Amino acid sequence: MKKFVNCFISMLLAVVIAVPCLMTSTVSVDAKTAKIHPLIPQVKEYYPDLEDYIAEGLRAKKSKIDVSEYRVSINNIPHAFKSTVFDNPDIFYVDASGIHYNYSNDDGIVKYIYPRYIVSKSKIPSYIKKFNKAANKIIKSVDSSLSAFQKALLVHDAIIENCMYKEGGDITYTAYGALVNKKAVCEGYSRAYCYLLSKLGVESKVINNQSKEHCWNYVKVGGKWYHVDVTSDDPTPDTCGYVSHTYFMMSDSKIKSLNYAYHKGYKNDITYKSTYKCSSTKYNKSFFRSVNSQIVYANKAYYYINNNYKSKHYAALIKRKSKTKAVKYFKDRWMTKSGKYYHNAYSKLCLLDGYIYMTTPREIYRYKIKSGKIKRVFSMPSAWKKNFYGIKVSGRNIIVNKKNSSTEKSVNSKVLKISSKQKIYKYPYISKASVSLKMKSTYTFKVYGGSGKTKYKSSNKKIAKVNSKGKVTALKKGSATITAVKNSKKFKLKVKVHK
C-alpha cells in the first residue's frame, strides 16, 4: 500500500480486491471531526469554483497548484480533488487519489496540492489524441436526436462491447483504459460512461461506494435519476457479444432488491441531497431487463436477441416498436460433443452500416434493417465440431467466438470483413488442423475463403508430399507438417502416416 506524506500522512490508498472491480479510494487519518465522502454535491456548494480551478491546473499539467484562497481544510482536500477528477473524466492522466499537500499548522487550511500524474507529461498530448479518437467513434455512432434514455442505453452497450474487465495498473482506473486500451476496472468503466454521456448532453455522476471499493453511475433521464452499473453488466471473463442489462436504469428499490454485495451500504459512504435519489420505478420491469445481447436502435425500433423464444430456448431476432415481434427465429440447437443439446440458446448480434449480423450455432446471418431482408452469409465447414457463442464488430471485421461448449474458454476469431460497398470478404480458414492417413492414401488440404492462390509446402516430402492444389499423399510411416499460405496467412496441417 502506497503512502503519501507531508508533515504527516494525509491519506492512504485503499487495499484493492479482485472481484468484481478495482478502484482507488482515500480516507483522512484525521477522521474524528470530518469524514471524506466521494462526490457529494456539497463540494460545489461550499467551494463553487474550486473544481474548475483545480481542473484548469491539471489540464495545464502543473506540478503544484495554489489553493490557499479557497481555504479548504485538510479533511476536505482529498475529497475535493477526487471529485474534480471524477467530474472531469477527460483528465485521465492524473491519479484521483494521489496528491501531496501542505497546510498551515495554525488552522489546517491547505496551501498547495501536488498532483501525481500517471502518464509522463511529455506523452499526455499523444494520449489525449488517442482518447478523443476512441471517444468520438462511439459518440458519432449515437444519433444526437435520440432521447436521453436511448443515448444512455446505446453508450452502455457500446462500452461493454468494446471493453473487458481487467486490472492492470493506474490506467485501468481511467476512462482512457476503458476506451483506448479497452481494459478497465469499475472506476474506468464509470468514468468513461460519464464522459461519453456528457458529450451527448446527458447528465450523470460517478458513484464511489468506498466501503465496497466499487464505482457505478447516476444517470438523469426525463428529470429523474437512475442507477447504471456498466461494469456489473459486463461478464467476467469477457464473453464476445454478451451484454447484460440487469443493472441498467435501476431505482433505489431495484438496486436494493438485487442484493448485490458491492452496492450495499452506499448510503453510508455517500451523503447526497434529494436531487440524487433514484425514486422513479419506471424502468424496473422494462423489456431490456432480461436481454443479454446488444440492443440496436434504428428506424424508431429496438432490435435484440431473445434466447428463450416462446419458452423453447430458440433464438429469435426481436423487433420492438409499437408491437413486439420476431422478425426471424431459429430452431437450431447448440450441441455438446456427445451429441446432446443445451437447454439454452446462445445467439448474439452486432450492427454495421444498417445491417444486423447474428449467429446460430454454426451460421452467420445478416438482416438489412431498411428492407427487412435476411440472408445467410457464412456457414461453418462440416468438419468443424464447434458452435458459435458470440459475435461483435471490430472496425469492419466481424469477430465470432467459436468453441466446443458453453463452458469452454472464450477464443475469438475474425471471420468476415465487410467492404464499404457491403461486399463480404471471408477470411481464410481451414476445416482441420490434423489428419491420420494410411500409406499411399491421399487428403486434400483446402484453405477456404480469402482470395488468390494458396501455396503449399511439406516439412518432410519423404513422409508426405503435397502438390500445388493441396493434395497430400502419404508415402511413409512418420509425421510431417503441411504449411499452406494464403493472403499472407499461414495454416498448418499435421499429418501422421501409419501402415
C-alpha positions as CSV (number, residue, x, y, z in Angstrom):
1,M,0.0,0.0,0.0
2,K,1.5,3.4,-1.0
3,K,1.5,6.3,1.4
4,F,1.7,9.9,0.6
5,V,3.3,12.0,3.4
6,N,3.6,15.7,4.0
7,C,4.3,16.6,7.7
8,F,2.1,13.6,8.4
9,I,0.2,11.1,6.4
10,S,-2.5,12.9,4.5
11,M,-4.2,9.9,3.0
12,L,-3.9,6.2,2.3
13,L,-4.6,4.3,-0.9
14,A,-7.2,1.6,-0.2
15,V,-6.2,-2.1,-0.5
16,V,-7.5,-3.3,-3.8
17,I,-9.6,-6.5,-4.3
18,A,-10.1,-8.6,-7.4
19,V,-13.8,-9.1,-7.8
20,P,-15.9,-7.5,-9.2
21,C,-13.9,-4.4,-9.7
22,L,-10.8,-2.5,-8.6
23,M,-10.7,1.2,-7.7
24,T,-8.6,3.7,-5.7
25,S,-10.0,5.5,-2.7
26,T,-8.8,7.8,0.0
27,V,-9.6,8.3,3.7
28,S,-8.4,11.0,6.0
29,V,-6.3,9.9,9.0
30,D,-7.8,12.8,10.9
31,A,-11.4,11.4,10.8
32,K,-12.6,12.5,14.3
33,T,-14.1,15.7,13.1
34,A,-15.0,15.0,9.5
35,K,-15.5,12.2,7.0
36,I,-14.3,12.0,3.5
37,H,-17.3,11.4,1.2
38,P,-16.6,11.0,-2.5
39,L,-18.7,13.0,-4.9
40,I,-21.1,14.8,-2.7
41,P,-22.8,17.9,-4.1
42,Q,-21.5,20.0,-1.2
43,V,-18.1,20.3,-2.9
44,K,-19.5,22.8,-5.4
45,E,-21.9,24.3,-2.8
46,Y,-19.1,25.2,-0.3
47,Y,-16.4,25.8,-2.9
48,P,-18.2,26.9,-6.1
49,D,-15.2,27.4,-8.3
50,L,-12.7,25.0,-6.7
51,E,-13.2,22.1,-9.1
52,D,-12.9,24.3,-12.2
53,Y,-9.8,25.9,-10.7
54,I,-8.1,22.6,-9.9
55,A,-9.1,21.1,-13.3
56,E,-7.6,24.1,-15.1
57,G,-4.3,23.5,-13.2
58,L,-4.4,19.7,-14.1
59,R,-5.0,20.4,-17.8
60,A,-2.0,22.8,-17.7
61,K,-0.1,19.8,-16.2
62,K,1.0,21.8,-13.2
63,S,3.1,20.1,-10.5
64,K,2.0,22.5,-7.8
65,I,-1.4,24.1,-7.6
66,D,-2.0,27.0,-5.1
67,V,-5.5,26.6,-3.5
68,S,-4.9,28.8,-0.5
69,E,-7.6,31.4,-1.4
70,Y,-10.3,28.7,-1.3
71,R,-9.5,27.9,2.4
72,V,-10.0,24.2,2.1
73,S,-9.4,22.1,5.2
74,I,-7.1,19.1,5.2
75,N,-10.2,16.9,5.8
76,N,-11.8,18.1,2.6
77,I,-9.0,18.5,0.1
78,P,-8.6,14.7,-0.8
79,H,-12.4,14.6,-1.5
80,A,-12.4,17.8,-3.4
81,F,-9.5,16.6,-5.6
82,K,-11.1,13.2,-6.3
83,S,-14.4,14.9,-7.0
84,T,-12.6,17.1,-9.6
85,V,-11.1,14.2,-11.4
86,F,-14.3,12.2,-11.4
87,D,-16.3,15.1,-12.7
88,N,-13.8,15.7,-15.5
89,P,-13.1,12.1,-16.8
90,D,-11.0,13.6,-19.7
91,I,-8.4,14.3,-17.1
92,F,-7.5,10.7,-17.1
93,Y,-3.7,11.2,-16.7
94,V,-4.0,12.1,-13.0
95,D,-4.3,9.7,-10.1
96,A,-7.7,10.6,-8.5
97,S,-6.3,9.8,-5.0
98,G,-2.6,10.6,-5.5
99,I,-1.9,14.1,-4.1
100,H,0.6,15.5,-1.6
101,Y,-0.4,18.8,0.0
102,N,0.9,21.2,2.6
103,Y,-1.1,23.3,5.0
104,S,-1.0,25.8,7.8
105,N,-0.4,24.3,11.3
106,D,-2.5,27.1,12.7
107,D,-5.8,26.3,11.1
108,G,-5.4,23.2,9.0
109,I,-6.0,25.1,5.7
110,V,-4.3,23.7,2.7
111,K,-2.0,26.0,0.8
112,Y,-0.7,23.8,-2.1
113,I,-1.6,20.5,-3.7
114,Y,0.8,18.4,-5.6
115,P,-0.9,16.0,-8.1
116,R,0.5,12.7,-9.2
117,Y,0.5,12.2,-13.0
118,I,0.2,8.6,-14.0
119,V,1.3,9.4,-17.6
120,S,4.6,11.1,-18.4
121,K,3.8,14.8,-19.1
122,S,5.6,14.7,-22.4
123,K,3.3,11.9,-23.6
124,I,0.0,13.4,-22.3
125,P,-0.8,15.1,-25.7
126,S,-0.5,11.9,-27.6
127,Y,-2.6,10.1,-25.1
128,I,-5.3,12.8,-25.3
129,K,-5.3,12.4,-29.1
130,K,-5.9,8.7,-28.8
131,F,-8.6,9.2,-26.1
132,N,-10.5,11.7,-28.3
133,K,-10.4,9.4,-31.3
134,A,-11.8,6.5,-29.4
135,A,-14.4,8.5,-27.6
136,N,-15.6,10.3,-30.8
137,K,-16.0,6.9,-32.5
138,I,-18.7,6.0,-30.0
139,I,-20.2,9.5,-29.8
140,K,-20.6,9.7,-33.6
141,S,-22.4,6.3,-33.6
142,V,-25.2,7.7,-31.4
143,D,-27.7,10.0,-33.1
144,S,-27.8,13.3,-31.3
145,S,-31.6,13.5,-31.8
146,L,-32.2,10.4,-29.6
147,S,-33.7,10.6,-26.2
148,A,-31.6,10.6,-23.0
149,F,-32.7,7.1,-22.3
150,Q,-31.7,5.9,-25.8
151,K,-28.3,7.5,-25.6
152,A,-27.7,6.0,-22.1
153,L,-28.7,2.6,-23.5
154,L,-26.5,2.7,-26.6
155,V,-23.5,4.0,-24.8
156,H,-23.9,1.4,-22.0
157,D,-23.9,-1.3,-24.7
158,A,-21.0,0.2,-26.7
159,I,-18.7,0.3,-23.7
160,I,-19.5,-3.3,-22.8
161,E,-19.0,-4.4,-26.4
162,N,-15.6,-2.8,-26.6
163,C,-14.1,-3.2,-23.1
164,M,-13.3,-6.1,-20.8
165,Y,-12.9,-6.1,-17.1
166,K,-9.2,-6.4,-16.3
167,E,-6.9,-4.9,-13.7
168,G,-3.5,-3.7,-14.9
169,G,-2.1,-0.6,-13.2
170,D,-3.3,3.0,-12.8
171,I,-4.6,3.4,-16.3
172,T,-7.3,0.8,-15.8
173,Y,-8.9,3.2,-13.3
174,T,-9.5,5.8,-16.0
175,A,-11.7,6.5,-19.0
176,Y,-8.6,6.1,-21.2
177,G,-8.2,2.5,-20.0
178,A,-11.9,1.7,-20.9
179,L,-12.0,3.5,-24.3
180,V,-8.5,3.2,-25.7
181,N,-6.9,0.1,-24.1
182,K,-10.3,-1.5,-23.8
183,K,-9.3,-2.9,-20.4
184,A,-10.6,-1.3,-17.2
185,V,-11.9,-1.8,-13.7
186,C,-15.1,-0.3,-12.4
187,E,-13.8,3.2,-11.9
188,G,-12.6,3.2,-15.5
189,Y,-16.0,2.0,-16.8
190,S,-17.8,4.6,-14.8
191,R,-15.7,7.5,-15.7
192,A,-15.8,6.5,-19.4
193,Y,-19.6,6.3,-19.2
194,C,-19.9,9.6,-17.5
195,Y,-17.6,11.3,-20.1
196,L,-19.5,9.9,-23.2
197,L,-22.9,10.8,-21.8
198,S,-21.7,14.4,-21.0
199,K,-20.6,14.7,-24.7
200,L,-24.1,13.6,-25.7
201,G,-25.9,16.0,-23.4
202,V,-26.9,13.5,-20.7
203,E,-26.2,14.4,-17.1
204,S,-24.5,11.7,-15.0
205,K,-22.3,11.2,-11.9
206,V,-19.8,8.7,-10.8
207,I,-20.7,6.9,-7.5
208,N,-18.0,5.6,-5.3
209,N,-19.1,3.0,-2.7
210,Q,-16.0,3.5,-0.7
211,S,-16.5,0.6,1.8
212,K,-17.1,-1.9,-1.0
213,E,-14.5,-0.4,-3.4
214,H,-16.9,-0.2,-6.3
215,C,-18.0,2.5,-8.7
216,W,-21.1,3.0,-10.9
217,N,-23.2,5.9,-12.1
218,Y,-26.2,8.1,-11.6
219,V,-27.8,9.0,-14.9
220,K,-30.5,11.6,-15.3
221,V,-33.3,10.7,-17.7
222,G,-36.6,12.6,-18.0
223,G,-35.7,14.7,-15.0
224,K,-35.3,11.6,-12.8
225,W,-32.1,9.9,-11.5
226,Y,-31.3,6.2,-12.0
227,H,-28.5,3.8,-11.1
228,V,-26.5,2.3,-14.0
229,D,-23.7,-0.1,-13.3
230,V,-21.9,-0.8,-16.6
231,T,-19.2,-2.9,-15.0
232,S,-21.6,-5.4,-13.5
233,D,-23.4,-5.8,-16.8
234,D,-20.2,-6.9,-18.5
235,P,-19.5,-10.6,-17.8
236,T,-16.2,-11.8,-16.3
237,P,-14.4,-13.4,-18.0
238,D,-15.3,-11.4,-21.1
239,T,-17.8,-13.0,-23.4
240,C,-17.9,-11.9,-27.1
241,G,-21.2,-10.1,-27.8
242,Y,-22.7,-10.7,-24.3
243,V,-24.3,-7.6,-22.9
244,S,-26.5,-7.8,-19.8
245,H,-29.0,-5.1,-18.8
246,T,-29.6,-6.3,-15.3
247,Y,-28.0,-3.2,-13.7
248,F,-29.3,-0.6,-16.2
249,M,-31.7,2.2,-15.2
250,M,-32.3,1.0,-11.6
251,S,-34.3,2.7,-9.0
252,D,-33.2,2.7,-5.3
253,S,-35.7,0.0,-4.6
254,K,-34.5,-2.1,-7.6
255,I,-30.8,-1.8,-6.7
256,K,-31.6,-3.0,-3.2
257,S,-33.8,-5.9,-4.4
258,L,-30.9,-7.3,-6.5
259,N,-29.0,-7.8,-3.2
260,Y,-25.6,-7.3,-4.9
261,A,-22.8,-7.1,-2.3
262,Y,-20.9,-4.3,-4.0
263,H,-24.0,-2.0,-3.9
264,K,-24.7,-2.5,-0.3
265,G,-24.1,0.3,2.2
266,Y,-23.5,3.1,-0.4
267,K,-25.8,5.4,1.5
268,N,-23.4,5.1,4.5
269,D,-20.5,6.2,2.3
270,I,-22.2,8.9,0.2
271,T,-24.0,11.9,1.6
272,Y,-26.2,13.2,-1.2
273,K,-29.2,15.5,-1.5
274,S,-32.7,14.6,-2.6
275,T,-31.8,15.5,-6.1
276,Y,-29.8,12.3,-6.4
277,K,-32.4,10.0,-5.0
278,C,-33.4,7.4,-7.6
279,S,-37.1,7.1,-6.6
280,S,-38.6,6.5,-10.1
281,T,-39.5,2.9,-10.8
282,K,-40.4,3.5,-14.5
283,Y,-37.8,1.1,-15.8
284,N,-37.8,-1.6,-13.1
285,K,-39.7,-4.1,-15.3
286,S,-38.8,-2.9,-18.8
287,F,-38.3,-5.2,-21.8
288,F,-34.5,-4.8,-21.7
289,R,-34.1,-6.2,-18.2
290,S,-33.8,-9.9,-19.4
291,V,-31.9,-9.1,-22.7
292,N,-28.3,-10.4,-22.8
293,S,-27.4,-9.2,-26.3
294,Q,-26.5,-5.8,-27.6
295,I,-29.7,-3.7,-28.2
296,V,-29.8,-1.8,-31.5
297,Y,-32.0,1.2,-32.0
298,A,-32.8,2.0,-35.7
299,N,-35.8,3.3,-37.7
300,K,-37.6,4.0,-34.4
301,A,-37.4,0.4,-33.3
302,Y,-35.3,-1.7,-30.9
303,Y,-33.7,-4.9,-32.1
304,Y,-32.3,-7.6,-29.9
305,I,-31.9,-11.3,-29.4
306,N,-34.4,-13.4,-27.4
307,N,-32.6,-16.7,-26.5
308,N,-35.7,-18.2,-25.0
309,Y,-38.2,-17.6,-27.7
310,K,-41.7,-18.9,-26.9
311,S,-40.1,-20.5,-23.8
312,K,-38.5,-23.2,-26.0
313,H,-34.9,-21.9,-25.9
314,Y,-34.9,-20.9,-29.5
315,A,-33.0,-17.9,-30.7
316,A,-35.0,-15.1,-32.2
317,L,-34.3,-11.6,-33.6
318,I,-36.8,-9.4,-32.0
319,K,-38.1,-6.0,-33.3
320,R,-39.8,-3.8,-30.7
321,K,-41.7,-0.8,-32.0
322,S,-45.4,-0.2,-31.4
323,K,-45.6,-4.0,-31.1
324,T,-43.0,-6.7,-30.3
325,K,-42.5,-9.4,-32.9
326,A,-39.9,-11.9,-34.0
327,V,-38.6,-11.0,-37.5
328,K,-36.6,-14.2,-37.6
329,Y,-36.2,-17.2,-35.3
330,F,-34.1,-20.3,-35.5
331,K,-34.8,-23.8,-34.2
332,D,-31.1,-24.7,-34.3
333,R,-29.7,-26.3,-31.2
334,W,-26.3,-25.7,-29.5
335,M,-24.9,-29.3,-29.3
336,T,-22.4,-30.8,-27.0
337,K,-19.6,-33.1,-28.1
338,S,-21.6,-36.1,-27.1
339,G,-24.4,-35.1,-29.4
340,K,-26.8,-33.8,-26.8
341,Y,-28.1,-30.3,-26.9
342,Y,-28.1,-27.5,-24.4
343,H,-31.3,-26.3,-22.9
344,N,-30.4,-22.8,-23.9
345,A,-29.7,-20.7,-26.9
346,Y,-26.5,-18.5,-27.3
347,S,-27.2,-16.2,-30.2
348,K,-25.8,-12.7,-30.2
349,L,-25.9,-9.8,-32.6
350,C,-23.9,-6.7,-33.8
351,L,-24.6,-3.8,-36.0
352,L,-22.6,-2.4,-39.0
353,D,-23.8,0.0,-41.7
354,G,-27.5,-0.6,-41.2
355,Y,-27.1,-4.4,-41.1
356,I,-27.6,-6.6,-38.1
357,Y,-25.3,-9.7,-38.0
358,M,-26.3,-12.6,-35.8
359,T,-25.3,-16.1,-35.1
360,T,-26.9,-19.5,-34.9
361,P,-24.8,-22.5,-33.7
362,R,-22.9,-22.8,-37.0
363,E,-24.1,-20.0,-39.2
364,I,-24.0,-16.2,-39.5
365,Y,-27.0,-14.3,-40.9
366,R,-27.4,-10.6,-41.7
367,Y,-30.6,-8.6,-41.6
368,K,-31.0,-5.4,-43.5
369,I,-32.9,-3.1,-41.3
370,K,-34.2,-0.9,-44.1
371,S,-35.7,-3.6,-46.2
372,G,-36.3,-6.3,-43.6
373,K,-34.5,-8.9,-45.8
374,I,-32.3,-11.6,-44.1
375,K,-29.8,-14.0,-45.6
376,R,-27.1,-16.4,-44.5
377,V,-23.6,-15.1,-45.1
378,F,-21.4,-17.8,-43.5
379,S,-21.6,-21.5,-42.7
380,M,-19.0,-23.5,-40.8
381,P,-17.5,-26.3,-42.7
382,S,-18.9,-29.7,-41.7
383,A,-15.6,-30.8,-40.3
384,W,-15.7,-28.1,-37.6
385,K,-17.2,-29.7,-34.4
386,K,-17.8,-26.4,-32.8
387,N,-20.5,-23.8,-32.1
388,F,-20.8,-20.0,-32.3
389,Y,-21.3,-18.4,-28.9
390,G,-20.9,-14.8,-29.8
391,I,-20.4,-12.1,-32.4
392,K,-19.2,-8.5,-32.5
393,V,-17.8,-5.8,-34.8
394,S,-14.2,-4.5,-34.7
395,G,-13.6,-1.9,-37.4
396,R,-15.1,-3.5,-40.5
397,N,-14.4,-7.0,-39.2
398,I,-17.0,-9.4,-37.9
399,I,-15.5,-11.3,-34.9
400,V,-17.0,-14.5,-33.7
401,N,-16.5,-16.7,-30.7
402,K,-16.3,-20.4,-31.6
403,K,-15.8,-23.2,-29.1
404,N,-16.9,-26.7,-28.3
405,S,-19.1,-26.0,-25.3
406,S,-20.6,-23.1,-23.3
407,T,-18.1,-23.7,-20.5
408,E,-15.0,-23.7,-22.7
409,K,-12.6,-20.7,-22.6
410,S,-13.6,-18.0,-25.0
411,V,-11.5,-17.6,-28.2
412,N,-12.4,-15.0,-30.8
413,S,-11.6,-15.1,-34.5
414,K,-12.0,-12.8,-37.5
415,V,-14.4,-14.5,-39.9
416,L,-15.7,-11.8,-42.3
417,K,-14.6,-8.4,-43.5
418,I,-17.3,-6.0,-44.9
419,S,-16.4,-3.5,-47.5
420,S,-17.8,0.0,-47.6
421,K,-20.0,-1.2,-50.5
422,Q,-21.3,-4.1,-48.3
423,K,-19.3,-6.8,-50.2
424,I,-18.5,-9.7,-47.9
425,Y,-14.9,-11.0,-47.7
426,K,-14.3,-14.3,-45.9
427,Y,-11.0,-14.6,-44.1
428,P,-9.1,-17.7,-45.0
429,Y,-9.7,-20.7,-42.7
430,I,-9.2,-24.5,-42.7
431,S,-11.5,-27.3,-41.7
432,K,-8.9,-29.5,-39.9
433,A,-5.6,-29.0,-38.2
434,S,-4.5,-32.6,-38.2
435,V,-5.2,-35.9,-40.1
436,S,-4.1,-39.5,-39.8
437,L,-3.5,-41.3,-43.1
438,K,-2.7,-44.7,-44.3
439,M,0.4,-45.1,-46.5
440,K,-0.4,-44.3,-50.2
441,S,-3.7,-42.7,-49.2
442,T,-4.5,-39.0,-50.0
443,Y,-6.1,-36.0,-48.4
444,T,-6.9,-32.6,-49.9
445,F,-5.8,-29.8,-47.6
446,K,-8.0,-26.9,-48.6
447,V,-8.0,-23.3,-47.4
448,Y,-11.4,-21.8,-47.6
449,G,-12.2,-18.1,-48.1
450,G,-9.6,-15.4,-48.9
451,S,-8.5,-14.5,-52.4
452,G,-5.9,-15.6,-54.9
453,K,-3.8,-18.8,-54.9
454,T,-2.7,-20.9,-52.0
455,K,0.9,-22.1,-51.8
456,Y,1.7,-25.4,-50.1
457,K,4.9,-26.9,-48.6
458,S,5.8,-30.1,-46.8
459,S,8.2,-30.3,-43.9
460,N,9.2,-33.9,-44.9
461,K,8.5,-34.9,-48.5
462,K,9.6,-38.5,-47.8
463,I,6.7,-38.9,-45.3
464,A,4.0,-36.8,-47.0
465,K,4.2,-34.8,-50.2
466,V,1.8,-32.1,-51.4
467,N,1.1,-30.7,-54.8
468,S,0.1,-27.2,-55.9
469,K,-3.6,-27.9,-55.4
470,G,-3.2,-29.1,-51.8
471,K,-3.4,-32.8,-52.5
472,V,-1.5,-34.6,-49.7
473,T,-0.1,-38.1,-50.4
474,A,1.0,-40.3,-47.6
475,L,4.3,-42.1,-48.5
476,K,6.0,-43.4,-45.5
477,K,5.2,-44.1,-41.8
478,G,6.0,-41.0,-39.7
479,S,4.9,-37.4,-39.2
480,A,5.1,-34.3,-41.3
481,T,3.6,-30.8,-41.3
482,I,2.0,-29.3,-44.4
483,T,2.1,-25.5,-44.5
484,A,-0.4,-23.5,-46.6
485,V,0.0,-19.8,-47.2
486,K,-2.9,-17.7,-48.4
487,N,-3.3,-13.9,-48.2
488,S,0.0,-13.8,-46.2
489,K,-1.6,-16.0,-43.5
490,K,-0.1,-19.4,-42.6
491,F,-2.1,-22.6,-41.9
492,K,-0.6,-25.8,-40.7
493,L,-1.8,-29.4,-41.1
494,K,-0.2,-32.1,-39.0
495,V,-0.1,-35.4,-40.9
496,K,0.5,-38.7,-39.2
497,V,1.2,-41.6,-41.6
498,H,0.7,-45.2,-40.4
499,K,0.8,-48.6,-42.1
